[in-house]
């Protein structure tokens, strides 16, 4: 969660959107087995939530 939030804040700088992004990453992470291999790439998050979010 914190890694996703930091990544978003570095590139996008919107704290509220960063929290939403981190929550989305966490939601996708728990759908897979494993620790590091379950962390989604940015494009996976963008694609999965494309109808609800506008991640650039």
PDBQT receptor file of N, H, CA, C and O in Angstrom, charges set to zero:
ATOM      1  N   UNK A   1       0.826  -1.191   0.000  1.00  0.00    +0.000 N 
ATOM      2  CA  UNK A   1       0.000   0.000   0.000  1.00  0.00    +0.000 C 
ATOM      3  C   UNK A   1       0.869   1.253   0.000  1.00  0.00    +0.000 C 
ATOM      4  O   UNK A   1       0.678   2.149  -0.823  1.00  0.00    +0.000 OA
ATOM      5  N   UNK A   2       1.810   1.310   0.914  1.00  0.00    +0.000 N 
ATOM      6  H   UNK A   2       1.965   0.583   1.582  1.00  0.00    +0.000 HD
ATOM      7  CA  UNK A   2       2.629   2.517   1.041  1.00  0.00    +0.000 C 
ATOM      8  C   UNK A   2       3.517   2.720  -0.184  1.00  0.00    +0.000 C 
ATOM      9  O   UNK A   2       3.773   3.854  -0.589  1.00  0.00    +0.000 OA
ATOM     10  N   UNK A   3       3.986   1.622  -0.772  1.00  0.00    +0.000 N 
ATOM     11  H   UNK A   3       3.779   0.701  -0.443  1.00  0.00    +0.000 HD
ATOM     12  CA  UNK A   3       4.791   1.735  -1.987  1.00  0.00    +0.000 C 
ATOM     13  C   UNK A   3       3.989   2.293  -3.142  1.00  0.00    +0.000 C 
ATOM     14  O   UNK A   3       4.486   3.124  -3.902  1.00  0.00    +0.000 OA
ATOM     15  N   UNK A   4       2.751   1.842  -3.281  1.00  0.00    +0.000 N 
ATOM     16  H   UNK A   4       2.348   1.167  -2.664  1.00  0.00    +0.000 HD
ATOM     17  CA  UNK A   4       1.882   2.349  -4.347  1.00  0.00    +0.000 C 
ATOM     18  C   UNK A   4       1.557   3.820  -4.117  1.00  0.00    +0.000 C 
ATOM     19  O   UNK A   4       1.530   4.607  -5.062  1.00  0.00    +0.000 OA
ATOM     20  N   UNK A   5       1.313   4.189  -2.874  1.00  0.00    +0.000 N 
ATOM     21  H   UNK A   5       1.334   3.550  -2.105  1.00  0.00    +0.000 HD
ATOM     22  CA  UNK A   5       1.027   5.591  -2.554  1.00  0.00    +0.000 C 
ATOM     23  C   UNK A   5       2.232   6.471  -2.884  1.00  0.00    +0.000 C 
ATOM     24  O   UNK A   5       2.079   7.530  -3.494  1.00  0.00    +0.000 OA
ATOM     25  N   UNK A   6       3.414   6.043  -2.489  1.00  0.00    +0.000 N 
ATOM     26  H   UNK A   6       3.539   5.183  -1.993  1.00  0.00    +0.000 HD
ATOM     27  CA  UNK A   6       4.628   6.814  -2.779  1.00  0.00    +0.000 C 
ATOM     28  C   UNK A   6       4.854   6.944  -4.277  1.00  0.00    +0.000 C 
ATOM     29  O   UNK A   6       5.201   8.021  -4.762  1.00  0.00    +0.000 OA
ATOM     30  N   UNK A   7       4.662   5.869  -5.004  1.00  0.00    +0.000 N 
ATOM     31  H   UNK A   7       4.380   4.994  -4.610  1.00  0.00    +0.000 HD
ATOM     32  CA  UNK A   7       4.835   5.903  -6.459  1.00  0.00    +0.000 C 
ATOM     33  C   UNK A   7       3.896   6.921  -7.077  1.00  0.00    +0.000 C 
ATOM     34  O   UNK A   7       4.300   7.697  -7.944  1.00  0.00    +0.000 OA
ATOM     35  N   UNK A   8       2.652   6.924  -6.640  1.00  0.00    +0.000 N 
ATOM     36  H   UNK A   8       2.325   6.294  -5.936  1.00  0.00    +0.000 HD
ATOM     37  CA  UNK A   8       1.672   7.850  -7.205  1.00  0.00    +0.000 C 
ATOM     38  C   UNK A   8       2.016   9.295  -6.850  1.00  0.00    +0.000 C 
ATOM     39  O   UNK A   8       1.915  10.183  -7.697  1.00  0.00    +0.000 OA
ATOM     40  N   UNK A   9       2.414   9.528  -5.624  1.00  0.00    +0.000 N 
ATOM     41  H   UNK A   9       2.496   8.807  -4.937  1.00  0.00    +0.000 HD
ATOM     42  CA  UNK A   9       2.725  10.896  -5.203  1.00  0.00    +0.000 C 
ATOM     43  C   UNK A   9       3.953  11.448  -5.912  1.00  0.00    +0.000 C 
ATOM     44  O   UNK A   9       4.027  12.648  -6.176  1.00  0.00    +0.000 OA
ATOM     45  N   UNK A  10       4.914  10.590  -6.221  1.00  0.00    +0.000 N 
ATOM     46  H   UNK A  10       4.854   9.615  -6.006  1.00  0.00    +0.000 HD
ATOM     47  CA  UNK A  10       6.109  11.038  -6.939  1.00  0.00    +0.000 C 
ATOM     48  C   UNK A  10       5.749  11.532  -8.337  1.00  0.00    +0.000 C 
ATOM     49  O   UNK A  10       6.265  12.555  -8.786  1.00  0.00    +0.000 OA
ATOM     50  N   UNK A  11       4.867  10.812  -9.023  1.00  0.00    +0.000 N 
ATOM     51  H   UNK A  11       4.448   9.981  -8.658  1.00  0.00    +0.000 HD
ATOM     52  CA  UNK A  11       4.554  11.145 -10.408  1.00  0.00    +0.000 C 
ATOM     53  C   UNK A  11       3.321  12.022 -10.577  1.00  0.00    +0.000 C 
ATOM     54  O   UNK A  11       3.260  12.814 -11.517  1.00  0.00    +0.000 OA
ATOM     55  N   UNK A  12       2.351  11.900  -9.701  1.00  0.00    +0.000 N 
ATOM     56  H   UNK A  12       2.400  11.256  -8.938  1.00  0.00    +0.000 HD
ATOM     57  CA  UNK A  12       1.086  12.601  -9.899  1.00  0.00    +0.000 C 
ATOM     58  C   UNK A  12       0.844  13.736  -8.903  1.00  0.00    +0.000 C 
ATOM     59  O   UNK A  12       0.231  14.743  -9.256  1.00  0.00    +0.000 OA
ATOM     60  N   UNK A  13       1.313  13.588  -7.677  1.00  0.00    +0.000 N 
ATOM     61  H   UNK A  13       1.812  12.770  -7.390  1.00  0.00    +0.000 HD
ATOM     62  CA  UNK A  13       1.275  14.621  -6.642  1.00  0.00    +0.000 C 
ATOM     63  C   UNK A  13      -0.114  14.970  -6.112  1.00  0.00    +0.000 C 
ATOM     64  O   UNK A  13      -0.269  16.024  -5.495  1.00  0.00    +0.000 OA
ATOM     65  N   UNK A  14      -1.102  14.155  -6.320  1.00  0.00    +0.000 N 
ATOM     66  H   UNK A  14      -0.976  13.299  -6.821  1.00  0.00    +0.000 HD
ATOM     67  CA  UNK A  14      -2.431  14.389  -5.746  1.00  0.00    +0.000 C 
ATOM     68  C   UNK A  14      -2.654  13.363  -4.641  1.00  0.00    +0.000 C 
ATOM     69  O   UNK A  14      -2.785  12.170  -4.915  1.00  0.00    +0.000 OA
ATOM     70  N   UNK A  15      -2.698  13.825  -3.396  1.00  0.00    +0.000 N 
ATOM     71  H   UNK A  15      -2.592  14.794  -3.174  1.00  0.00    +0.000 HD
ATOM     72  CA  UNK A  15      -2.739  12.918  -2.254  1.00  0.00    +0.000 C 
ATOM     73  C   UNK A  15      -3.999  12.057  -2.215  1.00  0.00    +0.000 C 
ATOM     74  O   UNK A  15      -3.911  10.851  -1.984  1.00  0.00    +0.000 OA
ATOM     75  N   UNK A  16      -5.156  12.651  -2.436  1.00  0.00    +0.000 N 
ATOM     76  H   UNK A  16      -5.227  13.630  -2.624  1.00  0.00    +0.000 HD
ATOM     77  CA  UNK A  16      -6.415  11.894  -2.382  1.00  0.00    +0.000 C 
ATOM     78  C   UNK A  16      -6.456  10.842  -3.484  1.00  0.00    +0.000 C 
ATOM     79  O   UNK A  16      -6.855   9.703  -3.240  1.00  0.00    +0.000 OA
ATOM     80  N   UNK A  17      -6.049  11.212  -4.684  1.00  0.00    +0.000 N 
ATOM     81  H   UNK A  17      -5.725  12.137  -4.882  1.00  0.00    +0.000 HD
ATOM     82  CA  UNK A  17      -5.982  10.238  -5.776  1.00  0.00    +0.000 C 
ATOM     83  C   UNK A  17      -4.938   9.165  -5.475  1.00  0.00    +0.000 C 
ATOM     84  O   UNK A  17      -5.115   8.001  -5.834  1.00  0.00    +0.000 OA
ATOM     85  N   UNK A  18      -3.866   9.556  -4.823  1.00  0.00    +0.000 N 
ATOM     86  H   UNK A  18      -3.722  10.502  -4.531  1.00  0.00    +0.000 HD
ATOM     87  CA  UNK A  18      -2.835   8.599  -4.431  1.00  0.00    +0.000 C 
ATOM     88  C   UNK A  18      -3.369   7.558  -3.468  1.00  0.00    +0.000 C 
ATOM     89  O   UNK A  18      -3.038   6.377  -3.580  1.00  0.00    +0.000 OA
ATOM     90  N   UNK A  19      -4.189   7.983  -2.527  1.00  0.00    +0.000 N 
ATOM     91  H   UNK A  19      -4.458   8.942  -2.436  1.00  0.00    +0.000 HD
ATOM     92  CA  UNK A  19      -4.822   7.039  -1.602  1.00  0.00    +0.000 C 
ATOM     93  C   UNK A  19      -5.742   6.077  -2.345  1.00  0.00    +0.000 C 
ATOM     94  O   UNK A  19      -5.772   4.881  -2.053  1.00  0.00    +0.000 OA
ATOM     95  N   UNK A  20      -6.480   6.600  -3.295  1.00  0.00    +0.000 N 
ATOM     96  H   UNK A  20      -6.455   7.572  -3.532  1.00  0.00    +0.000 HD
ATOM     97  CA  UNK A  20      -7.379   5.756  -4.091  1.00  0.00    +0.000 C 
ATOM     98  C   UNK A  20      -6.574   4.747  -4.915  1.00  0.00    +0.000 C 
ATOM     99  O   UNK A  20      -6.931   3.571  -4.994  1.00  0.00    +0.000 OA
ATOM    100  N   UNK A  21      -5.481   5.222  -5.527  1.00  0.00    +0.000 N 
ATOM    101  H   UNK A  21      -5.191   6.177  -5.463  1.00  0.00    +0.000 HD
ATOM    102  CA  UNK A  21      -4.620   4.343  -6.310  1.00  0.00    +0.000 C 
ATOM    103  C   UNK A  21      -4.029   3.244  -5.437  1.00  0.00    +0.000 C 
ATOM    104  O   UNK A  21      -4.030   2.077  -5.828  1.00  0.00    +0.000 OA
ATOM    105  N   UNK A  22      -3.525   3.604  -4.260  1.00  0.00    +0.000 N 
ATOM    106  H   UNK A  22      -3.524   4.552  -3.942  1.00  0.00    +0.000 HD
ATOM    107  CA  UNK A  22      -2.936   2.617  -3.348  1.00  0.00    +0.000 C 
ATOM    108  C   UNK A  22      -3.971   1.579  -2.933  1.00  0.00    +0.000 C 
ATOM    109  O   UNK A  22      -3.647   0.397  -2.814  1.00  0.00    +0.000 OA
ATOM    110  N   UNK A  23      -5.190   2.000  -2.715  1.00  0.00    +0.000 N 
ATOM    111  H   UNK A  23      -5.453   2.960  -2.811  1.00  0.00    +0.000 HD
ATOM    112  CA  UNK A  23      -6.264   1.056  -2.368  1.00  0.00    +0.000 C 
ATOM    113  C   UNK A  23      -6.568   0.125  -3.534  1.00  0.00    +0.000 C 
ATOM    114  O   UNK A  23      -6.816  -1.064  -3.337  1.00  0.00    +0.000 OA
ATOM    115  N   UNK A  24      -6.550   0.664  -4.739  1.00  0.00    +0.000 N 
ATOM    116  H   UNK A  24      -6.349   1.630  -4.899  1.00  0.00    +0.000 HD
ATOM    117  CA  UNK A  24      -6.778  -0.169  -5.922  1.00  0.00    +0.000 C 
ATOM    118  C   UNK A  24      -5.662  -1.193  -6.093  1.00  0.00    +0.000 C 
ATOM    119  O   UNK A  24      -5.926  -2.352  -6.414  1.00  0.00    +0.000 OA
ATOM    120  N   UNK A  25      -4.431  -0.779  -5.883  1.00  0.00    +0.000 N 
ATOM    121  H   UNK A  25      -4.216   0.163  -5.622  1.00  0.00    +0.000 HD
ATOM    122  CA  UNK A  25      -3.296  -1.704  -5.957  1.00  0.00    +0.000 C 
ATOM    123  C   UNK A  25      -3.448  -2.798  -4.909  1.00  0.00    +0.000 C 
ATOM    124  O   UNK A  25      -3.238  -3.974  -5.204  1.00  0.00    +0.000 OA
ATOM    125  N   UNK A  26      -3.809  -2.420  -3.700  1.00  0.00    +0.000 N 
ATOM    126  H   UNK A  26      -3.980  -1.465  -3.460  1.00  0.00    +0.000 HD
ATOM    127  CA  UNK A  26      -3.996  -3.404  -2.630  1.00  0.00    +0.000 C 
ATOM    128  C   UNK A  26      -5.112  -4.380  -2.978  1.00  0.00    +0.000 C 
ATOM    129  O   UNK A  26      -4.999  -5.576  -2.711  1.00  0.00    +0.000 OA
ATOM    130  N   UNK A  27      -6.185  -3.876  -3.571  1.00  0.00    +0.000 N 
ATOM    131  H   UNK A  27      -6.277  -2.904  -3.788  1.00  0.00    +0.000 HD
ATOM    132  CA  UNK A  27      -7.301  -4.741  -3.959  1.00  0.00    +0.000 C 
ATOM    133  C   UNK A  27      -6.861  -5.777  -4.990  1.00  0.00    +0.000 C 
ATOM    134  O   UNK A  27      -7.245  -6.942  -4.898  1.00  0.00    +0.000 OA
ATOM    135  N   UNK A  28      -6.067  -5.366  -5.957  1.00  0.00    +0.000 N 
ATOM    136  H   UNK A  28      -5.755  -4.419  -6.031  1.00  0.00    +0.000 HD
ATOM    137  CA  UNK A  28      -5.573  -6.317  -6.959  1.00  0.00    +0.000 C 
ATOM    138  C   UNK A  28      -4.543  -7.276  -6.369  1.00  0.00    +0.000 C 
ATOM    139  O   UNK A  28      -4.494  -8.444  -6.756  1.00  0.00    +0.000 OA
ATOM    140  N   UNK A  29      -3.737  -6.806  -5.456  1.00  0.00    +0.000 N 
ATOM    141  H   UNK A  29      -3.777  -5.858  -5.141  1.00  0.00    +0.000 HD
ATOM    142  CA  UNK A  29      -2.687  -7.627  -4.852  1.00  0.00    +0.000 C 
ATOM    143  C   UNK A  29      -3.255  -8.845  -4.136  1.00  0.00    +0.000 C 
ATOM    144  O   UNK A  29      -2.690  -9.935  -4.228  1.00  0.00    +0.000 OA
ATOM    145  N   UNK A  30      -4.351  -8.675  -3.432  1.00  0.00    +0.000 N 
ATOM    146  H   UNK A  30      -4.809  -7.789  -3.357  1.00  0.00    +0.000 HD
ATOM    147  CA  UNK A  30      -4.900  -9.792  -2.654  1.00  0.00    +0.000 C 
ATOM    148  C   UNK A  30      -5.630 -10.817  -3.516  1.00  0.00    +0.000 C 
ATOM    149  O   UNK A  30      -6.110 -11.824  -2.995  1.00  0.00    +0.000 OA
ATOM    150  N   UNK A  31      -5.724 -10.580  -4.823  1.00  0.00    +0.000 N 
ATOM    151  H   UNK A  31      -5.334  -9.762  -5.246  1.00  0.00    +0.000 HD
ATOM    152  CA  UNK A  31      -6.375 -11.553  -5.703  1.00  0.00    +0.000 C 
ATOM    153  C   UNK A  31      -5.403 -12.608  -6.224  1.00  0.00    +0.000 C 
ATOM    154  O   UNK A  31      -5.814 -13.555  -6.894  1.00  0.00    +0.000 OA
ATOM    155  N   UNK A  32      -4.102 -12.447  -5.914  1.00  0.00    +0.000 N 
ATOM    156  H   UNK A  32      -3.768 -11.678  -5.370  1.00  0.00    +0.000 HD
ATOM    157  CA  UNK A  32      -3.082 -13.378  -6.404  1.00  0.00    +0.000 C 
ATOM    158  C   UNK A  32      -2.301 -13.972  -5.244  1.00  0.00    +0.000 C 
ATOM    159  O   UNK A  32      -2.228 -13.385  -4.165  1.00  0.00    +0.000 OA
ATOM    160  N   UNK A  33      -1.720 -15.138  -5.476  1.00  0.00    +0.000 N 
ATOM    161  H   UNK A  33      -1.779 -15.615  -6.353  1.00  0.00    +0.000 HD
ATOM    162  CA  UNK A  33      -0.848 -15.764  -4.477  1.00  0.00    +0.000 C 
ATOM    163  C   UNK A  33       0.551 -15.179  -4.580  1.00  0.00    +0.000 C 
ATOM    164  O   UNK A  33       0.984 -14.733  -5.643  1.00  0.00    +0.000 OA
ATOM    165  N   UNK A  34       1.246 -15.191  -3.450  1.00  0.00    +0.000 N 
ATOM    166  H   UNK A  34       0.895 -15.553  -2.586  1.00  0.00    +0.000 HD
ATOM    167  CA  UNK A  34       2.629 -14.732  -3.425  1.00  0.00    +0.000 C 
ATOM    168  C   UNK A  34       2.739 -13.299  -2.945  1.00  0.00    +0.000 C 
ATOM    169  O   UNK A  34       1.767 -12.544  -2.966  1.00  0.00    +0.000 OA
ATOM    170  N   UNK A  35       3.924 -12.940  -2.517  1.00  0.00    +0.000 N 
ATOM    171  H   UNK A  35       4.714 -13.553  -2.500  1.00  0.00    +0.000 HD
ATOM    172  CA  UNK A  35       4.138 -11.590  -1.998  1.00  0.00    +0.000 C 
ATOM    173  C   UNK A  35       4.511 -10.633  -3.127  1.00  0.00    +0.000 C 
ATOM    174  O   UNK A  35       3.693  -9.817  -3.552  1.00  0.00    +0.000 OA
ATOM    175  N   UNK A  36       5.727 -10.733  -3.603  1.00  0.00    +0.000 N 
ATOM    176  H   UNK A  36       6.392 -11.396  -3.258  1.00  0.00    +0.000 HD
ATOM    177  CA  UNK A  36       6.177  -9.803  -4.635  1.00  0.00    +0.000 C 
ATOM    178  C   UNK A  36       5.509 -10.042  -5.980  1.00  0.00    +0.000 C 
ATOM    179  O   UNK A  36       5.225  -9.086  -6.703  1.00  0.00    +0.000 OA
ATOM    180  N   UNK A  37       5.256 -11.282  -6.327  1.00  0.00    +0.000 N 
ATOM    181  H   UNK A  37       5.486 -12.058  -5.740  1.00  0.00    +0.000 HD
ATOM    182  CA  UNK A  37       4.662 -11.551  -7.640  1.00  0.00    +0.000 C 
ATOM    183  C   UNK A  37       3.202 -11.120  -7.728  1.00  0.00    +0.000 C 
ATOM    184  O   UNK A  37       2.640 -11.050  -8.821  1.00  0.00    +0.000 OA
ATOM    185  N   UNK A  38       2.589 -10.832  -6.591  1.00  0.00    +0.000 N 
ATOM    186  H   UNK A  38       3.045 -10.889  -5.703  1.00  0.00    +0.000 HD
ATOM    187  CA  UNK A  38       1.190 -10.409  -6.621  1.00  0.00    +0.000 C 
ATOM    188  C   UNK A  38       1.040  -8.900  -6.799  1.00  0.00    +0.000 C 
ATOM    189  O   UNK A  38      -0.068  -8.412  -7.022  1.00  0.00    +0.000 OA
ATOM    190  N   UNK A  39       2.138  -8.159  -6.704  1.00  0.00    +0.000 N 
ATOM    191  H   UNK A  39       3.038  -8.555  -6.522  1.00  0.00    +0.000 HD
ATOM    192  CA  UNK A  39       2.067  -6.706  -6.861  1.00  0.00    +0.000 C 
ATOM    193  C   UNK A  39       1.845  -6.388  -8.342  1.00  0.00    +0.000 C 
ATOM    194  O   UNK A  39       2.654  -6.772  -9.187  1.00  0.00    +0.000 OA
ATOM    195  N   UNK A  40       0.754  -5.689  -8.658  1.00  0.00    +0.000 N 
ATOM    196  H   UNK A  40       0.097  -5.377  -7.972  1.00  0.00    +0.000 HD
ATOM    197  CA  UNK A  40       0.450  -5.421 -10.068  1.00  0.00    +0.000 C 
ATOM    198  C   UNK A  40       1.297  -4.287 -10.643  1.00  0.00    +0.000 C 
ATOM    199  O   UNK A  40       1.733  -3.389  -9.923  1.00  0.00    +0.000 OA
ATOM    200  N   UNK A  41       1.517  -4.351 -11.947  1.00  0.00    +0.000 N 
ATOM    201  H   UNK A  41       1.163  -5.081 -12.531  1.00  0.00    +0.000 HD
ATOM    202  CA  UNK A  41       2.151  -3.252 -12.662  1.00  0.00    +0.000 C 
ATOM    203  C   UNK A  41       1.130  -2.132 -12.825  1.00  0.00    +0.000 C 
ATOM    204  O   UNK A  41      -0.077  -2.362 -12.744  1.00  0.00    +0.000 OA
ATOM    205  N   UNK A  42       1.624  -0.919 -13.055  1.00  0.00    +0.000 N 
ATOM    206  H   UNK A  42       2.605  -0.732 -13.121  1.00  0.00    +0.000 HD
ATOM    207  CA  UNK A  42       0.745   0.238 -13.218  1.00  0.00    +0.000 C 
ATOM    208  C   UNK A  42      -0.294  -0.004 -14.309  1.00  0.00    +0.000 C 
ATOM    209  O   UNK A  42      -1.468   0.326 -14.139  1.00  0.00    +0.000 OA
ATOM    210  N   UNK A  43       0.141  -0.580 -15.430  1.00  0.00    +0.000 N 
ATOM    211  H   UNK A  43       1.094  -0.848 -15.569  1.00  0.00    +0.000 HD
ATOM    212  CA  UNK A  43      -0.791  -0.829 -16.540  1.00  0.00    +0.000 C 
ATOM    213  C   UNK A  43      -1.900  -1.806 -16.156  1.00  0.00    +0.000 C 
ATOM    214  O   UNK A  43      -3.024  -1.683 -16.643  1.00  0.00    +0.000 OA
ATOM    215  N   UNK A  44      -1.602  -2.768 -15.297  1.00  0.00    +0.000 N 
ATOM    216  H   UNK A  44      -0.689  -2.868 -14.902  1.00  0.00    +0.000 HD
ATOM    217  CA  UNK A  44      -2.630  -3.700 -14.823  1.00  0.00    +0.000 C 
ATOM    218  C   UNK A  44      -3.684  -2.966 -14.002  1.00  0.00    +0.000 C 
ATOM    219  O   UNK A  44      -4.880  -3.209 -14.161  1.00  0.00    +0.000 OA
ATOM    220  N   UNK A  45      -3.244  -2.076 -13.133  1.00  0.00    +0.000 N 
ATOM    221  H   UNK A  45      -2.272  -1.879 -13.005  1.00  0.00    +0.000 HD
ATOM    222  CA  UNK A  45      -4.177  -1.300 -12.313  1.00  0.00    +0.000 C 
ATOM    223  C   UNK A  45      -5.017  -0.398 -13.213  1.00  0.00    +0.000 C 
ATOM    224  O   UNK A  45      -6.237  -0.316 -13.066  1.00  0.00    +0.000 OA
ATOM    225  N   UNK A  46      -4.358   0.266 -14.132  1.00  0.00    +0.000 N 
ATOM    226  H   UNK A  46      -3.367   0.199 -14.252  1.00  0.00    +0.000 HD
ATOM    227  CA  UNK A  46      -5.030   1.169 -15.070  1.00  0.00    +0.000 C 
ATOM    228  C   UNK A  46      -6.090   0.423 -15.881  1.00  0.00    +0.000 C 
ATOM    229  O   UNK A  46      -7.205   0.919 -16.046  1.00  0.00    +0.000 OA
ATOM    230  N   UNK A  47      -5.757  -0.748 -16.381  1.00  0.00    +0.000 N 
ATOM    231  H   UNK A  47      -4.852  -1.151 -16.247  1.00  0.00    +0.000 HD
ATOM    232  CA  UNK A  47      -6.684  -1.544 -17.189  1.00  0.00    +0.000 C 
ATOM    233  C   UNK A  47      -7.845  -2.076 -16.355  1.00  0.00    +0.000 C 
ATOM    234  O   UNK A  47      -8.995  -2.018 -16.791  1.00  0.00    +0.000 OA
ATOM    235  N   UNK A  48      -7.561  -2.586 -15.177  1.00  0.00    +0.000 N 
ATOM    236  H   UNK A  48      -6.627  -2.633 -14.823  1.00  0.00    +0.000 HD
ATOM    237  CA  UNK A  48      -8.596  -3.195 -14.340  1.00  0.00    +0.000 C 
ATOM    238  C   UNK A  48      -9.637  -2.173 -13.886  1.00  0.00    +0.000 C 
ATOM    239  O   UNK A  48     -10.826  -2.484 -13.814  1.00  0.00    +0.000 OA
ATOM    240  N   UNK A  49      -9.191  -0.962 -13.581  1.00  0.00    +0.000 N 
ATOM    241  H   UNK A  49      -8.225  -0.710 -13.639  1.00  0.00    +0.000 HD
ATOM    242  CA  UNK A  49     -10.088   0.063 -13.060  1.00  0.00    +0.000 C 
ATOM    243  C   UNK A  49     -10.430   1.137 -14.095  1.00  0.00    +0.000 C 
ATOM    244  O   UNK A  49     -10.850   2.233 -13.726  1.00  0.00    +0.000 OA
ATOM    245  N   UNK A  50     -10.256   0.835 -15.379  1.00  0.00    +0.000 N 
ATOM    246  H   UNK A  50      -9.915  -0.056 -15.679  1.00  0.00    +0.000 HD
ATOM    247  CA  UNK A  50     -10.415   1.854 -16.421  1.00  0.00    +0.000 C 
ATOM    248  C   UNK A  50     -11.809   2.475 -16.469  1.00  0.00    +0.000 C 
ATOM    249  O   UNK A  50     -11.947   3.631 -16.869  1.00  0.00    +0.000 OA
ATOM    250  N   UNK A  51     -12.834   1.743 -16.076  1.00  0.00    +0.000 N 
ATOM    251  H   UNK A  51     -12.722   0.803 -15.752  1.00  0.00    +0.000 HD
ATOM    252  CA  UNK A  51     -14.187   2.300 -16.124  1.00  0.00    +0.000 C 
ATOM    253  C   UNK A  51     -14.493   3.192 -14.930  1.00  0.00    +0.000 C 
ATOM    254  O   UNK A  51     -15.397   4.025 -14.996  1.00  0.00    +0.000 OA
ATOM    255  N   UNK A  52     -13.748   3.026 -13.837  1.00  0.00    +0.000 N 
ATOM    256  H   UNK A  52     -13.014   2.349 -13.784  1.00  0.00    +0.000 HD
ATOM    257  CA  UNK A  52     -14.006   3.798 -12.621  1.00  0.00    +0.000 C 
ATOM    258  C   UNK A  52     -12.990   4.906 -12.371  1.00  0.00    +0.000 C 
ATOM    259  O   UNK A  52     -13.280   5.862 -11.652  1.00  0.00    +0.000 OA
ATOM    260  N   UNK A  53     -11.816   4.787 -12.954  1.00  0.00    +0.000 N 
ATOM    261  H   UNK A  53     -11.580   4.010 -13.538  1.00  0.00    +0.000 HD
ATOM    262  CA  UNK A  53     -10.737   5.740 -12.683  1.00  0.00    +0.000 C 
ATOM    263  C   UNK A  53     -10.135   6.242 -13.989  1.00  0.00    +0.000 C 
ATOM    264  O   UNK A  53     -10.348   5.671 -15.059  1.00  0.00    +0.000 OA
ATOM    265  N   UNK A  54      -9.378   7.325 -13.869  1.00  0.00    +0.000 N 
ATOM    266  H   UNK A  54      -9.205   7.789 -13.000  1.00  0.00    +0.000 HD
ATOM    267  CA  UNK A  54      -8.688   7.876 -15.035  1.00  0.00    +0.000 C 
ATOM    268  C   UNK A  54      -7.196   8.005 -14.728  1.00  0.00    +0.000 C 
ATOM    269  O   UNK A  54      -6.663   9.113 -14.669  1.00  0.00    +0.000 OA
ATOM    270  N   UNK A  55      -6.527   6.870 -14.534  1.00  0.00    +0.000 N 
ATOM    271  H   UNK A  55      -6.960   5.970 -14.582  1.00  0.00    +0.000 HD
ATOM    272  CA  UNK A  55      -5.095   6.898 -14.251  1.00  0.00    +0.000 C 
ATOM    273  C   UNK A  55      -4.340   7.142 -15.543  1.00  0.00    +0.000 C 
ATOM    274  O   UNK A  55      -4.592   6.494 -16.559  1.00  0.00    +0.000 OA
ATOM    275  N   UNK A  56      -3.421   8.075 -15.491  1.00  0.00    +0.000 N 
ATOM    276  H   UNK A  56      -3.216   8.601 -14.666  1.00  0.00    +0.000 HD
ATOM    277  CA  UNK A  56      -2.618   8.412 -16.674  1.00  0.00    +0.000 C 
ATOM    278  C   UNK A  56      -1.223   7.885 -16.530  1.00  0.00    +0.000 C 
ATOM    279  O   UNK A  56      -0.398   8.070 -17.425  1.00  0.00    +0.000 OA
TER     280      UNK A  56
